Amino acid sequence: MRKLENSELERKSVAAFKQSDKTPIIVILDDIRSLHNIGSVFRTSDAFLIEKIYLCGITATPPNKEIHKTALGATETVVWEHHENVLEVIQNLKNDNVITLAIEQVESATFLQSFKVDPSQRYAIVFGNEVHGVNQEAVALCDGCIEIPQLGTKHSLNISVSAGIVIWDLFKQFKY
């Protein structure tokens, strides 16, 4: 087994990325404090050709040196917008027939392994603040909630880890 060289990875150029068909997933980050988490979500979104990222509330926006450290240029490829009010973003997406899902631990949540995408639909997944999670008003406005099952003592994951797990799971349902 031989490790591949960067030149062998067939990476897309920025122009090719922008022209590529996107995975019909929109990421909403609400009140994310950590610039490294924001950058990591950009990088994951680039890897899986995510349609768009909405940065809401206090979530910082590019260009930003700290976001760039983990995004590694993904802020130049993934389309993003900043909005103050996450509820308006969710409502506007719902009005456009996008299925909105909070990634949160709530009553009657669907566990991630049980959630099945409808390949004819677009989805928006909402990630909340590192301490408080997705705010209750946003949870109530969403079409549903997905929970990542956890068996340890903490029952919480870093937002960038949660985003990676959920994006990968939904991506593979669309692409494989």
N, C-alpha and C positions, 0 to 999 in steps of 0.2 A: 504494500500500500504506500502511495506517495502523496504527500500534501500538494495540492494544486497551487500553482503560481497565480498571482493576481491577473496576469494576462490571459489565463485559461478560464476565467470565471464568466466570461461573456456578459459583463456588466453593461447595462444600458447607459447611454449618454443622457444628459439632462433633457435634451431635445427628444430623444427616443422615449424616455420615461413619460414626458408630457403628452406624447402622442399615443401611448399605450392604452388599451382598454383597462379600465380600473375595476377593482373588486368593489361591488356595490355596498361598501361599508363606509360610514361616516363616523368619525370619532369626535366626541364632545368632551373637552376637559374643563371642568368647572372649579374655580377657586383652587387651582393647584399651586402650592407654594414653592416646591422644589424645581429650580430651573433644570436640574439634571433629569428629573422625571419627565419634564416637558420635552427635552431633547431626545430622551430615550424613546418616547412615544412617537416622535417624528421619525426616528430611525427605523423603528418597527413598521410604521405606516409606509415608509418608502419600500421596505423589504417585501411587503405584501400588496403593493400597488393600491393602497387605500385611496378612496375617492377624495376625501377632504377631512381636515381637522378644524373644528371650531374651538377657539380659545375664549373662555368666558370668565367674567368676573375679574378676580385679581390675577388670573393666570397670565404670566409674562408672555411677551411676543418677541419674535425675531425682528431685527437682528439683535443678538445678545450673545456676548462672549461665553457665558456659562451654558446657555442652551446649545451653542455650537459645539462645545466640548463633547457632548454625547450625541448630538444629531449628526455630526460629521458631514454637513452639507445637505442633509435631507430637508432642511427648511427651504432650500432652493428648488426642490422637486415636488414635494407634497403641497397641494393647494391648501391654504389656511385663511381663516378670517377671525378677527376678534370682535366679540359682542359683550357688552356689559351684562346683559340679562339672559341667563340660560333658559328661563321659561319661554321667552320669546323665540329663541332658537328652536327649542323642542316643538313649540306650537307651529312655527313656520314649516318645519320638516314634516310634521303630521299633516299639515294642510297640503303638502306636496306628496302625500301618500307614502311617506317613509315610515317604516315601523321603528318606533323608538323604544329602547331598552336600557334601563338603569342596570349597572353592574353593582349589585348591592345585596346585602343580607336582609331580607324582608319576609314577612308572612307570605306564604304561597309563591315564593320564588321558584323558578324552574332551574334545576341544577344544570350546569353547563353541558354535561354529557348527555342530557335528555333533550336539549334544545336542538331542533331541526330547522334549518333555513329553508325558505321557499325560494328557489333560484330565480323566480320571476320578480322578487321583491328587492327593495333597497332597505338597508338597516342603518340606524344610528345608535351607537352605544355610548352611554354617558358614564364617565368616571368622575368621582367627586374628590373633595378635599382629603388630604392625607390623614387628618385626624377625625373629621366628622363625616366623611363619606359623601354620598349624593344627598343633597338636602331633600327633606320630606316633600316639599312642594313639587320638586322635579320628579321624584319617585311617583307621586300621585298623578302627574301629568303623562308619564310614559305609558306606553301600551303594555309593558310587562317588565319583569326583572329577571335577571340571570344571576345566579349565585355560583361561585367557584367552590366546590366542596373542599373542606379542609378538616383534617382529623387531628391536628396537633393541639397545643395549648393556646396558641395565639389567635387563631381564627381571623387573621388579617394578613394581607400581602401588600407589599409595596405597590404603588399604583403602576409603575412601569412593568413590574412583573405581571400584575393582573391584566394589563393591556396586552402584553405579549401572549399570555395564555388564551385570552378571549379572541383576540384578532387571529391567532393561528387556528384556533378551533373553527371559527366561522369561515376563514379563508379556505381551509381544506375542504369544507363542505361545498363551497362554490367551485373550487378548482379541481377536486379529485373525486 
